[in-house]
Amino acid sequence: MMAKMVHVGFGNAVMENRIIAVLGVDSLPIKRLKEAAKEQGLLVDATMGRQEKSVIVMDSGHVVVSALAPSTIIARIESDLTEDE
């Protein structure tokens, strides 16, 4: 079975079946989550220097920060799911 990848901006992608949550970056708990991941060496910055707009939580404990809006990433995941049917 082929692993499906979701494009998260600027040539970066994550495995679709490993995503737990796609979140906005505005709340204090999300900022704490990012800080904890950074301290543990589990923060992946996929923004290429752009403004952070979403946080993707992976089942491995990694936290991926993207410059794409959460709605954009969710739409890409959903379009991949409908193509499989």
C-alpha positions as CSV (number, residue, x, y, z in Angstrom):
1,M,0.0,0.0,0.0
2,M,1.3,3.4,-1.0
3,A,1.6,6.1,1.7
4,K,-0.4,9.2,0.9
5,M,1.3,12.5,1.4
6,V,-0.3,15.8,2.1
7,H,1.4,18.9,0.8
8,V,1.9,21.4,3.7
9,G,3.6,24.2,1.7
10,F,6.8,25.0,0.0
11,G,7.6,21.5,-1.2
12,N,7.0,20.0,2.2
13,A,4.7,17.1,2.9
14,V,3.6,14.9,5.8
15,M,2.1,11.4,5.8
16,E,-1.7,11.6,5.8
17,N,-2.3,8.5,8.0
18,R,0.0,9.9,10.7
19,I,-1.9,13.2,11.3
20,I,-3.8,13.4,14.5
21,A,-4.9,17.1,14.4
22,V,-4.6,20.2,12.3
23,L,-4.9,23.3,14.5
24,G,-4.7,27.1,14.3
25,V,-1.8,28.9,16.0
26,D,-3.7,31.6,17.9
27,S,-4.4,29.9,21.3
28,L,-2.1,29.8,24.3
29,P,-2.3,26.0,24.6
30,I,-1.1,25.6,21.0
31,K,1.8,27.9,21.8
32,R,2.7,25.8,24.8
33,L,2.4,22.6,22.6
34,K,4.9,24.1,20.1
35,E,7.3,25.2,22.9
36,A,7.2,21.7,24.5
37,A,7.9,20.1,21.1
38,K,10.8,22.5,20.5
39,E,12.3,21.6,23.9
40,Q,12.1,17.9,23.0
41,G,13.5,18.3,19.5
42,L,10.2,17.3,17.9
43,L,9.2,20.6,16.3
44,V,9.4,20.7,12.5
45,D,9.3,24.1,10.8
46,A,7.8,23.9,7.3
47,T,7.1,27.6,6.9
48,M,10.3,28.5,5.0
49,G,10.4,31.8,7.0
50,R,6.8,32.7,6.4
51,Q,4.2,33.5,9.1
52,E,2.9,30.4,10.9
53,K,-0.8,29.7,10.3
54,S,-1.3,26.1,11.3
55,V,0.1,23.4,13.5
56,I,-0.1,19.7,12.6
57,V,0.2,17.2,15.4
58,M,1.6,13.8,14.3
59,D,1.1,10.4,16.0
60,S,4.9,10.2,16.5
61,G,4.8,13.3,18.8
62,H,6.2,15.6,16.2
63,V,4.6,19.0,15.7
64,V,4.8,20.5,12.2
65,V,4.3,24.2,11.8
66,S,3.0,25.3,8.3
67,A,2.4,28.6,6.6
68,L,-0.8,27.3,5.1
69,A,-4.2,27.9,6.8
70,P,-5.7,24.9,8.6
71,S,-8.7,25.0,6.3
72,T,-6.4,24.6,3.3
73,I,-4.6,21.5,4.8
74,I,-7.9,20.0,5.8
75,A,-9.3,20.5,2.3
76,R,-6.3,18.7,0.8
77,I,-6.8,15.8,3.2
78,E,-10.5,15.6,2.4
79,S,-9.9,15.7,-1.4
80,D,-7.4,12.8,-1.0
81,L,-10.0,10.8,0.8
82,T,-12.7,11.4,-1.8
83,E,-10.4,10.5,-4.6
84,D,-9.8,7.0,-3.0
85,E,-13.6,6.2,-3.2
